[in-house]
Amino acid sequence: MYILGLNVFHGDCSACLFKDDKLIAAIEEERITRIKHAAGFPINSIKFCLDFAKIDINDIDHVAINRNPNLRFFTKSIYALKNIMNTRKIFDRIKNYKKINSLEDEFQKHFSTKLKNKVFLVDHHLAHAASSVLMSNFDDCNYITIDGFGDFLSTTIGKFSNQKFNTIQDVKFPHSLGLFYTAITQFLGFKKYGDEYKVMGLSSYGKPIYVDKINKLVRFDYKNLFKLNLDYFKHHNEGVEMSWLDGEPKLGDVFSDKLIDLLGHPREKNDPIESRHMDIASSTQIVFEEITIKILNRLYELNSSDNLCLSGGCAMNSVFNGKILQNTKYKNIYINHSPGDSGGSIGAGMIAINKIYKKIVKIEDTPYLGPNYTMDEIKIILDNYSDKFEKLNIKIIELNNNEDLVKSIVKNLSLNKVIGLFQGRMEFGSRALGNRSIICDPRNPNIKDLLNLKIKNREQFRPFAPSVLLESVSDWFENNDDVPFMSKVHKIKKEKANLVPGVVHVDGTCRLQSVSKKNNSLYYDIIEKFKETTDIPMILNTSFNENEPIVCKPEEAIDCFLRTKMDNLFIEKYLIFREET
């Protein structure tokens, strides 16, 4: 039996494929179209999943969608009657709902086939919860999903026990912590869809001197969890335009003029980042953390459990995630590799499986679900670059085995080379976790500036992450924590910070990835060999891209290598390098 899971008609659209109860493939549309956060119908992602399994669309038994616009119809209707919004915005929403409900038309258009009542429409927040809970090793736990909006909800808290999801409380439109964070993100001049992480990174540079003002936007509410002060927002009355022309999602400004009255003139895209902007970012992060901690503690009051699962776009806030254990009574935290909307395709598929099999089925929490390439396939691609390589004095060496590969990578790391690493199946989710990564020596104090200016072409305030041997985490960080998906920020021990300046943020923290032999054996071997050579059990890891989606194909890795100042490129067992003259 094959089940296709989809995130459609929204940013970060994606597809995944289950064979019986095993997740065998998953990919975001952006990796194929090369449009960040690509939205719409993930036709290319679907085709990849089908090709990977060597099946066609007629072999699909069920399709699961991580949205169900039919839910909460009465609640939506009452709200619409009480709050007359811009007519055009209302019709835009209706058209989007129709797209979900007429998914068969999309399949007829692209595949010339009907789905024949094969579609499961899954509550957006239930899909989020499932993608986390059913990948964890918890038999019982509390869960929370926090995002902008999905199926008229922004937040759900609940418990998973006796193989059932039980919602305890939810927060409905128009109140949203995700939208609160988005409003400040836009105010600070980061207008691209999905830019919230920039505010999180910027927050470490500022002082929380605007907390009192930011608290005017949102407050914790013991009964309702939280409420926005809607005077500072316009999504609830004017509506906010969302479009995805040519696949690129765009969101109109969600803050009202009253926010400008409160915080002053908003930063424009190309304006310099000033201390005021850093302080606003810091204050926003603090307010978000304080309210969310109170929500988690409220959940614990309602259902005490040692275990907590997080999902939704706000679960990408790794700075907050790293503070949960210290500020709540939870003992174990799980966040999967794709807690945002793209991972909703997996959650929807899992709910469908559970309904089909009439029991809870858990799956392995691996992110390595994308395409891979054989040495023969790579050789053909490299041959196509032979003329260009010759002109640029670029050489290729084929290494004999993994041992030689590891030795070569570590040797070049020790020489302060910037290395592109392309191996195995591409990661699913927003983090590069060793298969589509740029890696460097973390001891180099100048490596951050070099990477930001000459490779990544991004803001200088943004930090880089360490990939750390799992067994060495306790020796180097204040929290002994397994963080396989780079989902938490932890303090590095003071006596260690000066040893790896390339991966330590301005506030003495790192967004670490713990690496085990089980999760990624080759990547583990590289770090272990680097430790043998340098006594440092970690390397710098950043996504393999240049202000674009993470590379997917060998050609994209090669092109990125050619147009940047990268020193070496390893594609499987091929070493590609610029020969010094």
C-alpha positions as CSV (number, residue, x, y, z in Angstrom):
1,M,0.0,0.0,0.0
2,Y,1.3,3.5,-0.9
3,I,0.1,6.7,0.9
4,L,1.1,10.1,-0.5
5,G,1.3,12.9,2.1
6,L,1.1,16.5,0.9
7,N,1.5,20.1,2.1
8,V,-0.3,22.0,-0.6
9,F,-1.4,25.6,-1.5
10,H,0.8,27.1,1.2
11,G,4.5,28.0,1.7
12,D,7.0,25.2,2.1
13,C,4.8,22.8,0.0
14,S,6.1,19.3,0.1
15,A,5.4,15.6,-0.6
16,C,6.3,12.4,1.1
17,L,5.6,8.7,0.4
18,F,4.8,5.9,2.7
19,K,5.0,2.2,1.6
20,D,2.7,0.5,4.0
21,D,3.8,2.0,7.4
22,K,7.3,3.0,6.3
23,L,8.3,6.5,5.3
24,I,10.5,6.0,2.2
25,A,10.8,9.4,0.6
26,A,10.2,13.1,1.3
27,I,11.2,16.4,-0.3
28,E,10.3,20.1,-0.3
29,E,9.3,21.6,-3.6
30,E,11.8,24.4,-3.1
31,R,14.7,22.0,-3.5
32,I,13.6,21.2,-7.1
33,T,12.2,24.6,-8.2
34,R,15.0,26.6,-6.5
35,I,12.4,29.0,-5.1
36,K,12.7,29.5,-1.3
37,H,9.7,28.3,0.6
38,A,8.0,27.4,-2.7
39,A,4.2,27.4,-2.4
40,G,1.3,25.9,-4.4
41,F,0.9,22.4,-5.7
42,P,4.1,20.3,-5.2
43,I,4.0,18.5,-8.5
44,N,7.8,18.1,-8.7
45,S,8.0,16.7,-5.2
46,I,5.2,14.2,-6.0
47,K,7.1,13.1,-9.1
48,F,10.3,12.6,-7.1
49,C,8.4,10.3,-4.6
50,L,6.9,8.3,-7.4
51,D,10.2,8.0,-9.3
52,F,12.0,7.0,-6.1
53,A,9.6,4.1,-5.5
54,K,9.5,3.3,-9.2
55,I,5.7,3.6,-9.3
56,D,3.2,5.8,-11.1
57,I,0.3,7.8,-9.7
58,N,-2.2,5.0,-10.2
59,D,-0.3,2.9,-7.7
60,I,-1.1,5.4,-4.9
61,D,-3.8,4.0,-2.6
62,H,-4.4,7.2,-0.5
63,V,-3.5,10.8,-0.5
64,A,-3.3,12.8,2.8
65,I,-3.4,16.6,3.0
66,N,-2.4,18.5,6.1
67,R,-5.4,20.8,5.9
68,N,-9.1,20.5,6.3
69,P,-11.0,23.7,5.4
70,N,-14.3,22.0,6.2
71,L,-13.4,22.1,10.0
72,R,-14.8,24.8,12.3
73,F,-17.2,26.0,9.7
74,F,-19.6,27.4,12.3
75,T,-16.8,29.2,14.2
76,K,-15.5,30.7,10.9
77,S,-19.0,31.8,9.9
78,I,-19.8,33.5,13.2
79,Y,-16.4,35.3,13.1
80,A,-17.0,36.5,9.5
81,L,-20.4,37.8,10.3
82,K,-19.1,39.7,13.3
83,N,-16.0,41.0,11.6
84,I,-16.6,42.1,8.0
85,M,-13.3,41.9,6.3
86,N,-12.1,43.2,3.0
87,T,-14.3,41.5,0.4
88,R,-11.4,40.6,-1.9
89,K,-9.5,38.9,1.0
90,I,-12.6,36.8,1.8
91,F,-12.8,35.6,-1.8
92,D,-9.1,34.8,-1.8
93,R,-9.7,32.5,1.2
94,I,-12.7,30.9,-0.4
95,K,-10.6,30.2,-3.6
96,N,-7.9,28.6,-1.5
97,Y,-10.5,26.4,0.3
98,K,-11.9,25.4,-3.0
99,K,-8.4,24.3,-4.2
100,I,-8.1,22.0,-1.2
101,N,-11.5,20.5,-1.8
102,S,-11.0,20.1,-5.5
103,L,-7.6,18.4,-5.3
104,E,-8.8,15.9,-7.8
105,D,-8.7,18.6,-10.5
106,E,-5.0,19.1,-9.8
107,F,-4.3,15.4,-10.2
108,Q,-6.4,15.3,-13.4
109,K,-4.4,18.3,-14.7
110,H,-1.0,16.9,-14.0
111,F,-1.5,13.1,-14.2
112,S,-4.7,12.7,-16.2
113,T,-6.2,10.6,-13.5
114,K,-8.8,11.0,-10.8
115,L,-8.2,10.2,-7.1
116,K,-11.5,8.3,-6.7
117,N,-12.2,9.3,-3.1
118,K,-8.7,8.5,-1.9
119,V,-8.2,11.8,-0.1
120,F,-7.8,12.2,3.7
121,L,-8.2,15.9,4.8
122,V,-6.3,16.2,8.1
123,D,-6.7,18.9,10.7
124,H,-3.6,21.1,10.2
125,H,-2.6,21.1,13.9
126,L,-3.3,17.4,14.3
127,A,-0.9,16.8,11.3
128,H,1.8,18.9,13.1
129,A,1.3,17.0,16.4
130,A,1.5,13.6,14.7
131,S,4.7,14.5,12.9
132,S,6.3,15.1,16.3
133,V,4.6,12.7,18.6
134,L,4.7,9.7,16.2
135,M,8.4,10.2,15.5
136,S,9.3,10.4,19.2
137,N,10.0,7.4,21.4
138,F,7.3,8.6,23.9
139,D,4.3,6.3,24.6
140,D,2.7,9.2,26.4
141,C,3.4,12.9,26.4
142,N,2.1,16.4,26.2
143,Y,2.3,18.2,22.9
144,I,2.0,21.7,21.7
145,T,1.7,23.1,18.2
146,I,2.3,26.8,17.6
147,D,2.3,28.5,14.2
148,G,0.7,31.4,12.3
149,F,-2.6,29.8,11.4
150,G,-3.9,26.5,10.1
151,D,-7.5,25.5,9.8
152,F,-8.5,28.6,11.9
153,L,-6.2,27.6,14.8
154,S,-2.8,29.0,15.8
155,T,-2.0,27.0,18.9
156,T,-3.1,23.6,20.2
157,I,-2.1,22.0,23.5
158,G,-2.9,18.4,24.2
159,K,-1.9,15.0,25.5
160,F,-1.1,11.7,23.8
161,S,-1.9,8.7,25.8
162,N,-3.5,5.3,25.3
163,Q,-2.6,5.7,21.6
164,K,-4.9,8.7,21.2
165,F,-4.4,12.4,20.6
166,N,-6.5,14.5,23.0
167,T,-6.8,18.2,22.6
168,I,-6.9,20.0,25.9
169,Q,-7.2,23.6,24.6
170,D,-6.6,25.6,21.4
171,V,-6.3,29.2,20.3
172,K,-8.4,30.3,17.4
173,F,-8.1,33.1,14.8
174,P,-7.3,36.0,15.1
175,H,-4.9,35.4,18.0
176,S,-1.5,33.9,17.1
177,L,2.0,34.0,18.6
178,G,3.4,33.1,15.1
179,L,1.7,36.1,13.6
180,F,3.0,38.3,16.5
181,Y,6.6,37.2,15.7
182,T,6.0,37.8,12.0
183,A,4.7,41.3,12.6
184,I,8.0,42.3,14.3
185,T,10.0,40.5,11.7
186,Q,8.3,42.6,9.0
187,F,8.7,45.7,11.1
188,L,12.5,45.1,11.3
189,G,12.7,45.0,7.5
190,F,12.8,41.3,7.0
191,K,10.0,41.0,4.5
192,K,10.7,37.6,2.9
193,Y,8.4,34.7,3.8
194,G,10.0,32.7,6.5
195,D,12.5,35.4,7.7
196,E,11.5,35.0,11.4
197,Y,14.8,33.2,12.1
198,K,16.7,36.4,11.4
199,V,15.0,38.1,14.3
200,M,15.9,35.2,16.5
201,G,19.6,35.5,15.5
202,L,19.6,39.3,15.8
203,S,18.1,39.2,19.3
204,S,21.4,38.1,20.9
205,Y,23.0,41.4,19.9
206,G,20.4,43.6,21.6
207,K,19.1,44.5,25.1
208,P,15.5,43.8,26.1
209,I,14.7,47.4,26.8
210,Y,11.5,47.4,24.8
211,V,9.9,44.5,26.7
212,D,7.2,46.8,28.3
213,K,6.2,48.1,24.8
214,I,6.3,44.7,23.2
215,N,4.1,43.4,26.0
216,K,1.4,45.7,24.7
217,L,1.1,43.5,21.6
218,V,0.4,40.2,23.3
219,R,-0.3,38.9,26.8
220,F,-0.6,35.6,28.6
221,D,-4.1,34.7,29.5
222,Y,-4.6,32.0,32.1
223,K,-8.0,31.0,30.7
224,N,-7.4,31.5,26.9
225,L,-3.6,30.9,26.9
226,F,-2.8,34.2,25.3
227,K,-4.4,37.1,23.4
228,L,-3.1,39.6,20.9
229,N,-3.9,43.3,21.3
230,L,-5.6,43.5,17.9
231,D,-5.1,47.2,17.6
232,Y,-1.5,46.5,16.5
233,F,-2.5,44.1,13.8
234,K,-4.7,44.2,10.7
235,H,-5.2,40.6,9.7
236,H,-8.4,40.4,11.6
237,N,-10.3,43.3,9.9
238,E,-8.5,44.3,6.8
239,G,-7.1,40.9,5.9
240,V,-3.6,40.3,4.8
241,E,-2.8,39.4,1.2
242,M,-0.9,36.1,0.6
243,S,0.1,35.1,-2.9
244,W,2.5,32.8,-4.6
245,L,3.1,34.1,-8.0
246,D,5.5,31.8,-9.9
247,G,5.7,29.7,-6.7
248,E,7.2,32.4,-4.4
249,P,5.1,33.0,-1.3
250,K,4.6,36.6,-0.3
251,L,2.8,37.9,2.8
252,G,1.5,41.4,3.1
253,D,2.3,43.5,6.2
254,V,0.4,42.2,9.2
255,F,1.1,45.1,11.6
256,S,-1.0,48.3,11.8
257,D,0.1,51.9,12.0
258,K,-0.4,51.7,15.8
259,L,2.8,49.6,16.0
260,I,4.7,52.4,14.2
261,D,3.3,54.9,16.8
262,L,4.6,52.5,19.5
263,L,8.1,51.6,18.2
264,G,8.9,54.4,15.7
265,H,9.6,54.2,12.0
266,P,10.0,50.6,10.7
267,R,13.3,49.6,9.1
268,E,13.3,49.3,5.4
269,K,14.9,46.4,3.6
270,N,18.2,48.0,2.7
271,D,18.5,50.2,5.8
272,P,21.5,49.5,8.1
273,I,20.7,47.5,11.2
274,E,20.9,49.8,14.3
275,S,21.0,49.1,18.0
276,R,17.3,50.0,18.2
277,H,16.5,47.2,15.8
278,M,18.6,44.8,17.9
279,D,16.9,45.8,21.1
280,I,13.4,45.3,19.5
281,A,14.5,41.9,18.4
282,S,15.8,41.0,21.8
283,S,12.6,42.2,23.5
284,T,10.4,40.3,21.1
285,Q,12.3,37.1,21.7
286,I,12.0,37.6,25.5
287,V,8.3,38.2,25.3
288,F,7.8,35.2,23.1
289,E,9.8,33.0,25.4
290,E,8.0,34.2,28.6
291,I,4.5,33.7,27.2
292,T,5.3,30.3,25.6
293,I,6.9,29.1,28.9
294,K,3.8,30.1,30.7
295,I,1.7,28.1,28.2
296,L,3.9,25.0,28.7
297,N,3.6,25.3,32.4
298,R,-0.2,25.7,32.1
299,L,-0.2,22.5,30.0
300,Y,1.7,20.7,32.7
301,E,-0.8,21.8,35.3
302,L,-3.6,20.4,33.2
303,N,-1.7,17.1,32.5
304,S,1.6,16.4,34.2
305,S,4.0,14.5,32.0
306,D,7.7,14.2,31.9
307,N,7.6,14.3,28.1
308,L,6.9,17.1,25.7
309,C,6.7,17.2,21.9
310,L,6.8,20.5,20.0
311,S,5.7,21.2,16.4
312,G,4.5,24.1,14.2
313,G,6.6,26.9,12.7
314,C,7.3,28.4,16.2
315,A,9.1,25.1,17.1
316,M,11.8,26.3,14.8
317,N,12.8,28.9,17.4
318,S,15.9,27.0,18.6
319,V,16.8,29.7,21.1
320,F,13.6,29.2,23.0
321,N,13.7,25.4,22.6
322,G,17.0,25.3,24.5
323,K,15.4,27.0,27.5
324,I,12.5,24.7,28.0
325,L,14.0,22.2,30.4
326,Q,15.4,24.9,32.7
327,N,12.1,26.7,32.9
328,T,9.5,24.0,33.1
329,K,9.0,20.6,34.8
330,Y,9.5,18.6,31.6
331,K,12.4,16.2,31.6
332,N,12.4,15.1,27.9
333,I,11.8,17.3,24.8
334,Y,11.3,16.0,21.3
335,I,11.3,18.2,18.1
336,N,11.5,16.5,14.8
337,H,13.6,17.4,11.8
338,S,10.8,19.3,10.1
339,P,8.4,20.9,12.6
340,G,7.1,23.5,10.2
341,D,4.6,23.3,7.4
342,S,6.7,21.1,5.2
343,G,6.7,18.4,7.8
344,G,2.9,18.6,7.9
345,S,2.9,16.3,4.8
346,I,4.5,13.6,6.9
347,G,2.1,14.2,9.8
348,A,-0.9,14.0,7.5
349,G,0.4,10.7,6.0
350,M,0.8,9.3,9.5
351,I,-2.7,10.2,10.5
352,A,-4.0,8.5,7.3
353,I,-2.0,5.4,8.1
354,N,-3.4,5.2,11.6
355,K,-6.9,5.5,10.3
356,I,-6.3,2.8,7.7
357,Y,-4.6,0.3,10.0
358,K,-6.9,1.4,13.0
359,K,-3.9,1.6,15.3
360,I,-1.1,4.0,16.1
361,V,2.0,3.4,13.9
362,K,5.3,5.1,14.8
363,I,8.0,5.8,12.3
364,E,11.8,6.3,12.3
365,D,12.9,9.9,12.9
366,T,15.4,10.2,10.1
367,P,15.7,13.3,7.9
368,Y,17.6,11.6,5.1
369,L,14.7,11.1,2.8
370,G,15.6,12.9,-0.4
371,P,17.5,11.9,-3.6
372,N,20.9,10.4,-3.8
373,Y,23.3,9.8,-6.7
374,T,25.5,6.9,-7.8
375,M,29.2,7.4,-8.7
376,D,28.3,6.5,-12.3
377,E,25.7,9.3,-12.4
378,I,28.1,11.8,-10.8
379,K,30.8,10.9,-13.3
380,I,28.5,11.7,-16.2
381,I,27.7,15.0,-14.7
382,L,31.4,15.8,-14.0
383,D,32.3,15.0,-17.6
384,N,29.8,17.6,-18.8
385,Y,31.9,20.2,-16.8
386,S,35.3,19.1,-18.2
387,D,35.8,22.1,-20.5
388,K,34.8,24.6,-17.8
389,F,37.0,22.9,-15.2
390,E,40.0,22.9,-17.6
391,K,39.6,26.7,-18.2
392,L,39.4,27.4,-14.5
393,N,42.3,25.0,-13.5
394,I,39.9,22.8,-11.5
395,K,41.0,19.2,-10.8
396,I,39.2,16.0,-9.9
397,I,40.4,13.1,-7.8
398,E,38.5,9.9,-7.3
399,L,39.1,8.5,-3.9
400,N,39.3,4.8,-3.3
401,N,37.1,4.3,-0.3
402,N,35.4,6.0,2.7
403,E,38.6,5.9,4.7
404,D,40.5,7.8,2.1
405,L,37.6,10.2,1.8
406,V,37.5,10.9,5.5
407,K,41.3,11.5,5.7
408,S,41.2,13.9,2.7
409,I,38.3,15.9,4.2
410,V,40.0,16.2,7.6
411,K,43.3,17.2,6.1
412,N,41.7,20.0,4.2
413,L,39.6,21.1,7.2
414,S,42.9,21.3,9.2
415,L,44.3,23.6,6.4
416,N,41.4,26.0,6.9
417,K,39.7,25.0,3.7
418,V,36.0,25.8,3.1
419,I,34.5,22.5,2.0
420,G,31.3,21.6,0.3
421,L,30.1,18.1,1.4
422,F,27.6,16.3,-0.8
423,Q,26.8,12.7,0.1
424,G,24.0,10.2,0.5
425,R,20.3,11.2,0.6
426,M,19.4,14.8,0.9
427,E,17.9,16.0,4.2
428,F,14.2,16.8,4.6
429,G,13.6,19.9,6.6
430,S,15.3,23.3,6.8
431,R,18.6,22.1,8.3
432,A,21.6,20.7,6.5
433,L,22.7,17.8,8.7
434,G,25.9,16.5,7.0
435,N,24.7,15.4,3.6
436,R,24.3,18.8,1.9
437,S,26.6,20.9,4.1
438,I,29.4,23.4,3.9
439,I,31.9,22.4,6.6
440,C,34.9,24.3,8.1
441,D,37.4,24.2,11.0
442,P,35.5,25.9,14.0
443,R,38.9,27.0,15.5
444,N,39.3,29.7,12.8
445,P,38.2,33.0,14.4
446,N,37.7,34.6,10.9
447,I,35.6,31.9,9.4
448,K,32.2,33.5,10.1
449,D,33.1,36.7,8.3
450,L,34.6,34.7,5.4
451,L,31.5,32.5,5.0
452,N,29.0,35.3,5.3
453,L,30.7,37.6,2.9
454,K,32.2,35.3,0.3
455,I,30.2,32.1,0.4
456,K,26.7,32.6,1.9
457,N,26.1,36.3,0.9
458,R,24.0,36.9,3.9
459,E,23.8,39.2,7.0
460,Q,26.9,39.3,9.1
461,F,25.1,38.9,12.4
462,R,23.9,35.4,11.6
463,P,25.9,32.6,13.3
464,F,27.0,29.1,12.3
465,A,26.4,25.8,14.0
466,P,28.7,23.1,15.3
467,S,28.2,19.4,14.5
468,V,29.3,17.7,17.6
469,L,30.0,14.0,18.5
470,L,27.1,13.0,20.7
471,E,29.4,11.5,23.4
472,S,31.3,14.9,23.6
473,V,28.3,17.1,24.1
474,S,28.5,17.0,28.0
475,D,32.2,17.9,27.9
476,W,31.6,21.0,25.9
477,F,28.1,22.3,26.7
478,E,26.3,23.2,29.9
479,N,23.4,20.9,28.9
480,N,24.0,17.3,28.1
481,D,21.5,16.9,25.4
482,D,21.0,14.9,22.2
483,V,20.1,17.4,19.5
484,P,20.2,15.4,16.2
485,F,18.3,18.0,14.2
486,M,19.9,21.2,15.3
487,S,16.7,22.3,17.0
488,K,18.1,23.8,20.3
489,V,20.6,26.4,21.3
490,H,22.7,25.7,24.3
491,K,25.5,27.5,26.2
492,I,29.0,26.4,25.5
493,K,31.2,26.0,28.6
494,K,33.2,29.2,29.2
495,E,36.5,27.5,29.2
496,K,35.8,25.9,25.8
497,A,34.3,28.9,24.0
498,N,37.7,30.4,22.9
499,L,38.7,27.1,21.4
500,V,36.0,27.2,18.7
501,P,35.2,30.8,18.0
502,G,33.8,30.0,14.6
503,V,30.7,28.4,16.0
504,V,30.1,30.5,19.2
505,H,27.4,33.2,18.9
506,V,27.9,36.6,20.5
507,D,26.0,35.5,23.6
508,G,28.1,32.4,24.2
509,T,25.6,29.9,22.7
510,C,25.7,27.4,19.9
511,R,22.8,25.9,17.9
512,L,24.4,22.5,18.0
513,Q,23.8,19.3,16.0
514,S,24.7,16.1,18.0
515,V,26.0,13.4,15.6
516,S,25.9,9.7,16.3
517,K,27.3,6.8,14.3
518,K,23.7,5.4,14.0
519,N,22.2,8.6,12.5
520,N,25.0,9.4,9.9
521,S,28.0,7.1,10.0
522,L,30.2,8.9,7.4
523,Y,29.6,12.3,8.9
524,Y,30.4,10.9,12.3
525,D,33.6,9.4,11.0
526,I,34.7,12.8,9.6
527,I,34.1,14.5,13.0
528,E,35.8,11.7,14.9
529,K,38.8,11.8,12.7
530,F,38.9,15.6,13.1
531,K,38.9,15.1,16.9
532,E,41.8,12.6,16.6
533,T,43.8,15.2,14.6
534,T,42.9,18.4,16.6
535,D,41.4,17.2,19.9
536,I,38.2,19.2,18.8
537,P,35.1,16.9,18.7
538,M,33.2,19.2,16.3
539,I,33.2,20.9,13.0
540,L,31.4,24.0,11.7
541,N,28.3,23.1,9.6
542,T,26.2,25.4,7.5
543,S,23.7,24.6,4.7
544,F,25.2,24.0,1.3
545,N,23.7,27.0,-0.6
546,E,24.3,30.6,-1.5
547,N,21.3,32.6,-0.4
548,E,19.1,30.0,-2.1
549,P,17.5,26.6,-1.2
550,I,19.9,23.9,-0.1
551,V,21.4,22.2,-3.1
552,C,19.7,19.0,-4.2
553,K,21.5,17.8,-7.4
554,P,25.2,17.5,-8.1
555,E,25.0,20.2,-10.7
556,E,23.7,22.7,-8.1
557,A,26.6,21.8,-5.8
558,I,29.1,22.2,-8.6
559,D,27.6,25.6,-9.7
560,C,27.6,26.8,-6.1
561,F,31.3,25.8,-5.8
562,L,32.2,27.6,-9.0
563,R,30.5,30.9,-8.2
564,T,31.8,31.2,-4.7
565,K,35.2,31.1,-2.9
566,M,34.7,27.6,-1.7
567,D,38.0,25.7,-1.7
568,N,37.0,22.0,-2.1
569,L,34.0,20.1,-3.1
570,F,33.4,16.5,-2.1
571,I,30.6,14.7,-4.1
572,E,30.5,11.2,-2.8
573,K,34.1,9.9,-3.4
574,Y,35.1,12.7,-5.9
575,L,37.3,15.5,-4.7
576,I,37.0,18.7,-6.8
577,F,39.4,21.5,-6.0
578,R,41.1,24.6,-7.5
579,E,44.7,23.9,-8.2
580,E,46.9,26.6,-6.8
581,T,49.1,28.3,-9.3
